Amino acid sequence: MTDRREFLTTMGAVGLTGAGFLSSGCGKASAGRRLDRIGVQLYSVRGAMEENVERTLERVAEIGYTEVEFAGYYDRSPQQIRTALDENGLTTPAAHVSLELLENDWDATVDLAATVGHDYLVVPSIDPANRTTIDEYRTMAERFNRVAQRAEEAGLQFAYHNHDFEFAPVADRIPYDVLIEETDPALVKFEMDLYWITAAGGDPFTYFHSQPGRFPLVHVKDRSADGDIVEVGAGTIDFASLFARSDEAGIRHYIVEHDNPAEPFESIGASYRYLRGLEY
C-alpha cells in the first residue's frame, strides 16, 4: 500500500506551489432516507489524476458523484482546480493535507482552500515516529488544537482521519480515545474511516453516542469477511444502521474510498450505485 502520508506531503507541496458492526445498542435501521449527495476520495483514482486531472474529474461526475475530496493537486493551480470543478458541477468540501504542511505553510494552504472551496482540512494520518507512546499522542492532540484554532480563525474546520493503529492499546489506553479526549470538541472534528475502525475491532456507534456531532465526514468503504477492502455493498459493513445515526454523529459528507482498487472507475462506480439505492 502506498504510504499516504508521504504521498500527501509530496502532492500537497506540489499543489501549493503550482466485518460488519454488531452492537447491542444499534438496532435495525429503519428504511426511508437516502443520501442526497455522495462524495469520493480522489486517492481512489490517483493513477488517473496523475495522467489528467480534468478528465478524471469529468469521469467522476459522469458516474454521479457531486463531491470530491482531494489528496494532492497534481501540479494544477488552485484556480485551475476550481475551474475544473465548476465545469463538472462538483464541489470539494475537504482535502487531505499533512500536518507538517498545515504547520509550515499555513497562509498558502488557507488561500488554496478559499479558491478551491474546501471547508475541511483533514490530516490523514500520524507519522509512525510520533505515535509510539501515549505522551506522543497527547503531544499530537496539542498540535491538533493549535492548528484547529488557526483554522477556525480562517473560517475553516480541522479534522483527523483514522486508520486502524489508533485503536491498538498503548500503555492500557486506546490512542483514538486520547486524541478525542485531549482535543477541543469545538475545534477538532474527526473523519471516521468506517473500514479501518471495523478492521481494528472498534465500535463507531459508541463514539457517535459519546461524542455527538464530532464526525462530520466519514470514509465509506467496505470490508470483506476475509478483511479485504471491497466495493461498498460487497462486504459486511452495515451502512444502513450507521447512516441511521448520522444526525447524532453529525455526518454531513459521505466519501467513498478504495485504497487499491483493481479497476478504479469500475470500483467507485459500483460503490456509487450501491449507495444511491441505499435506504436507511
C-alpha positions, 0 to 999 in steps of 0.5 A, a space after each residue: 500500500 502506498 504510504 499516504 502520508 508521504 504521498 500527501 506531503 509530496 502532492 500537497 507541496 506540489 499543489 501549493 506551489 503550482 466485518 460488519 458492526 454488531 452492537 447491542 445498542 444499534 438496532 435495525 435501521 429503519 428504511 426511508 432516507 437516502 443520501 442526497 449527495 455522495 462524495 469520493 476520495 480522489 486517492 481512489 483514482 490517483 493513477 488517473 489524476 496523475 495522467 489528467 486531472 480534468 478528465 478524471 474529474 469529468 469521469 467522476 461526475 459522469 458516474 454521479 458523484 457531486 463531491 470530491 475530496 482531494 489528496 494532492 493537486 497534481 501540479 494544477 493551480 488552485 484556480 485551475 482546480 476550481 475551474 475544473 470543478 465548476 465545469 463538472 458541477 462538483 464541489 470539494 468540501 475537504 482535502 487531505 493535507 499533512 500536518 507538517 504542511 498545515 504547520 509550515 505553510 499555513 497562509 498558502 494552504 488557507 488561500 488554496 482552500 478559499 479558491 478551491 472551496 474546501 471547508 475541511 482540512 483533514 490530516 490523514 494520518 500520524 507519522 509512525 515516529 510520533 505515535 509510539 507512546 501515549 505522551 506522543 499522542 497527547 503531544 499530537 492532540 496539542 498540535 491538533 488544537 493549535 492548528 484547529 484554532 488557526 483554522 477556525 480563525 480562517 473560517 475553516 474546520 480541522 479534522 483527523 482521519 483514522 486508520 486502524 493503529 489508533 485503536 491498538 492499546 498503548 500503555 492500557 489506553 486506546 490512542 483514538 480515545 486520547 486524541 478525542 479526549 485531549 482535543 477541543 470538541 469545538 475545534 477538532 472534528 474527526 473523519 471516521 474511516 468506517 473500514 479501518 475502525 471495523 478492521 481494528 475491532 472498534 465500535 463507531 456507534 459508541 463514539 457517535 453516542 459519546 461524542 455527538 456531532 464530532 464526525 462530520 465526514 466519514 470514509 465509506 468503504 467496505 470490508 470483506 469477511 476475509 478483511 479485504 477492502 471491497 466495493 461498498 455493498 460487497 462486504 459486511 459493513 452495515 451502512 444502513 444502521 450507521 447512516 441511521 445515526 448520522 444526525 447524532 454523529 453529525 455526518 454531513 459528507 459521505 466519501 467513498 474510498 478504495 485504497 487499491 482498487 483493481 479497476 478504479 472507475 469500475 470500483 467507485 462506480 459500483 460503490 456509487 450505485 450501491 449507495 444511491 439505492 441505499 435506504 436507511 
